[in-house]
Structures are given as C-alpha cells and as structure tokens.
C-alpha cells in the first residue's frame, strides 16, 4: 500500500508541474511591452508568438531523451530550458542587455520547447502510474495547465502590478522551483502494482474528488481575481490559490490512513483468533495480479469479438481494418503512411486547425485586442478569464468517462459540441466592440479550446491506436505552429494596415486603435471556425458507427464475464 500512496504523491507533483508550466498562455500580458522595447511591428511580434508554438514541432526530442536518460533528468532539463529562454527575455525587456531580434526569437523557441518537455514528463508519469485510469489522470493534470495564466496573474498582482516584465521573471523562476520540489516524489516512484477491480473503482472515486477540488480552484480564480487590484488583497488571494493546490495532498493521506486501518484490523484479528490470516498487502497484490490478467484477456476478447462481428457482417477483417476509407474499429494501430492516407485523420486535423488552434492564436493576440478596444487596463483580467474557462473546458473533457455507464456518446461527437462556441464568440466580437462582448467572447473561446486541447490525446488514441499515440499526436499538433504562423500573420497584416487610423508609439511601432484593427480578423477566424465545426461533424458521422460497435462489444463482454 506504500506504493499506492506514493503514486498519488506523484500525481500531485504532476498537477503542480502542469499548473505552473503553461507559461505560453500569459504571452499577451507582456507582449505590448516586448513590442515596444524591441521596436518591432505587429508582424514581427507575431513571429515571436509563433516561435513559442514552434517548440511543438520539436516535441519528439523529449521522447528521444527519455529513451536514453532517466525521467528526472528530462524534467530538470526542461526547467533549465525555460529558465534560460524566459530569463534572457526578461533581461532584454528590462533593458539589462540588448540582443538582436533573432536571439530573442531563439529564446522564445527554447521556452516553447521546455513546455513540450514538461508535458511529456507529465504524460509518462500519468500513464505509468495509472494505467487503468489513464484518461482520467491525463484530463485532470492537463486541466491544470490551462490555469497557469490565472495563477501567474495573481502572483504578478501580488508583487508588482505595474511591471509587465515581471511575468517573464516569474515564467523563468517558478517552473524551476516547482520542478526541483516535484522531483522528490518522482525519484521515489513505486514499481507497478496491478489493481483489483475494487481498487480501480476506488481510484476512480479519488479522481472524482480531485476533479471537484480542481473545479473549486477554477471557480476561486474566476470569482476573486477581479478583487486583486491592490497588492494586499492579491497576496491574500494568491495564498488562497496555493492552499487549494495543496489540498490534493489529502489523497495520499487518505490512502495511508486506509492502509493503517486495515493493518490494525488485521493485527487485532490475528491476536484474537487461532486462524492464520493473509497479510492484507499480499492479498491486495494477489488480487491485483489476477485482475490485471483478467482485464487484459477481457480487453482482447472485446476487440476479437468486435472484429469477428464486423467480419461476419462485411467480409475479411484484416482488409476491413485498413483498406476501407471509413474507420470501423477503434484502437487500430496506424503507421505513418496509413495515418496520412486516412480521410478521418485529415478531417480531425482540419477540425483542430480551425478550432483549438484559433483559440490559442486568439490568446496570443489578446493584449493587442484589448489595447485596440481601449481596454488595456483589463488585459490581466482577460488573461485570467481565458485561462479559467480554458481550465473548465479541460475539466469537462473528462465528462464522457464519468457518464459512460448512463449515457454513451462518441468522443468525436463531444469534439463537435466543443467547437460550437468558437464561431459564436468570434462573430460576437466582430459585431460588437464593447467590454462585455470582449469578456463573453474570451470566455467562450477559452472554454472551447480548453476542451479540445485536453480531449485530443484520447481521441487520437482511440482513432489511430494507443501504441502509436506519441507519434501520431505529435503529427496532429503540427497544425498549431502552422496555424499560429498563418492566423497570426494575417491578423498582424490587418492590424498594421489600419495603423494609420491609430497612433505611433514613442518607439515608432504602430499602435492601432478602434474596432477596425481586428474586425476582418474576427470575421475570417469565424468563417474558418465554421469550417472546423463542419469538419468535426463529418468526422463524427464517419466514426459514430465504430464507437457504437465498440461500446456494444464492451457491454456484452462484461455481461458474459
């Protein structure tokens, strides 16, 4: 049972790492200051945002590093990459050093790469320690990555709310401190212990409790961030947020208490009777090994029965799995060639490219959007709003797993539902330049993109195979730097073209003012998001049959067993 408590300690460490390493989401909070100091155009500023997203193209390097180095070294390497990437930018924006534009670009690239390495470490920890509940573990930890900007805004307000460059200093230091602390339970990572069915159910209840605590954290940040205008209240609110992040440590305590209780009962029974009692830890381990073997065989039976059923209906199963244009069976492994030749992948790619990626580019431009509408003072609040609703969207991505027994709906259908708020928000922003419209649109886009980011790993695994998810998902997210470049570049061109309607800053960089700065951008983004929504609906229609068949096979297998 000691191993069970240690794995929960690792989960808490993973939550903390994710909560403080989503540093790319606060770019809009200091982007205007960075643009002014470097004396660059909006197009050049967009390239710096793209550089951070370009780190995802090199995300495979973290997996390669894990093949040759221990996991803790990859974690520390990620922390130092972020420390150098953001630390040098802080020196530049604080006028301690002067560097050419290309060096700042490379620092942004290094900082973005560090985020990919942090994410890889957290994914590996979740999958290795919670194989039976990996989707719940992944959705929970990824959710906290979306709240990073809100936490950094509170920390910023608590220290010096008049210094935007402080964000870069915090981005450099906090992940390094958190990683150095989180490495302690990671070094004590327990060996794998198979869980019996009641143990899996117990873990699911623990995850439900953790999701409730996470939701409280998000509500706290959303409701009270607006009251952090002065330093004193900001410090109190930041302390409250830290306490909420500490609360998940109660879970390992509950596991230890349960273990102690079972040992005490076992000892009292052994002293008061003549029977030879089995040690509870040995019994749990034996039950877990039997359950693990049974679950493996049961899963194989589900897949085999599923294949046989379809083969009996429509012909040879081996040919059916790959050669048909429409996906029939979930979890089929796809090679790179098979993936790129499958229409379902490109529908999925377009849905992500015209949905979640637009939301990410919107967050990168949030500082300039607020400035153009005369809402510069509200930028930290808008960053927190986007971050909080992105957090809630990520939490909601676990909903299909919790309601599966009562209501089953294909995960690709949930993806289509999640994409729906994005075009609504963008057309709302195009039609109105009021502060309330800006806040409502930001919240809707954050909610939509957060769900997509968190659900994408599970969808990729289900559609194209769990064993190939590392490679296939990295191919999928190549749309993020591509979209960041294209969408951001077009937005910057529109912004700079309307610079004549605005003003020139003291450094001669264009500062556009008025609704016209982003009106066309919102219209084009809205039309593209409609295309993404349509693509997701077609993907749902094409994969709905495979999801229904797999669920029916799973239910019938459970009944038979």
Secondary structure as GFF3:
##gff-version 3
##sequence-region A 1 561
A	DSSP	alpha_helix	2	19	.	.	.	ID=ss1
A	DSSP	three_ten_helix	23	26	.	.	.	ID=ss2
A	DSSP	alpha_helix	27	38	.	.	.	ID=ss3
A	DSSP	alpha_helix	42	54	.	.	.	ID=ss4
A	DSSP	three_ten_helix	55	58	.	.	.	ID=ss5
A	DSSP	alpha_helix	60	68	.	.	.	ID=ss6
A	DSSP	alpha_helix	71	93	.	.	.	ID=ss7
A	DSSP	alpha_helix	101	129	.	.	.	ID=ss8
A	DSSP	three_ten_helix	131	133	.	.	.	ID=ss9
A	DSSP	alpha_helix	134	145	.	.	.	ID=ss10
A	DSSP	alpha_helix	148	159	.	.	.	ID=ss11
A	DSSP	alpha_helix	166	187	.	.	.	ID=ss12
A	DSSP	alpha_helix	197	224	.	.	.	ID=ss13
A	DSSP	three_ten_helix	225	227	.	.	.	ID=ss14
A	DSSP	alpha_helix	231	246	.	.	.	ID=ss15
A	DSSP	alpha_helix	249	272	.	.	.	ID=ss16
A	DSSP	alpha_helix	280	314	.	.	.	ID=ss17
A	DSSP	alpha_helix	317	323	.	.	.	ID=ss18
A	DSSP	alpha_helix	336	340	.	.	.	ID=ss19
A	DSSP	alpha_helix	343	353	.	.	.	ID=ss20
A	DSSP	alpha_helix	356	364	.	.	.	ID=ss21
A	DSSP	alpha_helix	366	372	.	.	.	ID=ss22
A	DSSP	three_ten_helix	376	378	.	.	.	ID=ss23
A	DSSP	alpha_helix	379	396	.	.	.	ID=ss24
A	DSSP	alpha_helix	399	402	.	.	.	ID=ss25
A	DSSP	alpha_helix	411	431	.	.	.	ID=ss26
A	DSSP	alpha_helix	435	464	.	.	.	ID=ss27
A	DSSP	alpha_helix	469	476	.	.	.	ID=ss28
A	DSSP	alpha_helix	478	497	.	.	.	ID=ss29
A	DSSP	three_ten_helix	499	501	.	.	.	ID=ss30
A	DSSP	beta_strand	503	504	.	.	.	ID=ss31
A	DSSP	beta_strand	510	511	.	.	.	ID=ss32
A	DSSP	three_ten_helix	515	517	.	.	.	ID=ss33
A	DSSP	alpha_helix	519	560	.	.	.	ID=ss34
###
